[in-house]
């Protein structure tokens, strides 16, 4: 991974971890649904939550949900491929 990308990921992960702790957002045994449209925001959120789960002091489950917004020409196969390669439970409509 490129150095600038690593720095950005670390900065985002630190901010996410701080928000989760400050607001008690995740507790032991929680099941968290992450709706992913395929855009950058939701994809990065899911990625960061997966990384957080690896080092969090509590155990929680992530469920990825592909929210297809029906934009013409959007490659939904990319999102489906992302879900099949990530260690989450995938939910479909």
Residue pairs with C-beta under 8 A, 6 or more apart in sequence:
1 9
9 48
9 51
12 44
12 48
13 48
13 51
13 52
16 48
16 49
16 52
17 52
19 25
20 26
20 52
26 32
26 56
26 58
26 60
27 58
27 60
28 58
28 59
28 60
29 58
29 59
29 60
30 58
30 60
30 61
31 60
31 61
31 63
32 49
32 60
32 61
32 62
32 63
33 63
33 65
33 91
34 42
34 45
34 46
34 49
34 62
34 63
34 64
34 65
34 88
35 42
35 65
35 67
36 42
36 43
36 46
36 64
36 65
36 66
36 67
36 79
36 82
36 83
37 66
37 67
37 68
37 69
37 79
38 66
38 74
38 75
38 76
38 78
38 79
38 82
42 67
43 82
46 62
46 64
46 86
46 88
49 62
50 62
50 86
50 87
50 88
53 60
53 62
61 89
62 88
62 89
63 88
63 89
63 90
63 91
64 83
64 86
64 88
64 89
64 90
64 91
65 90
65 91
65 92
65 93
66 76
66 79
66 80
66 83
66 90
66 92
68 74
68 76
68 79
68 93
83 90
84 90
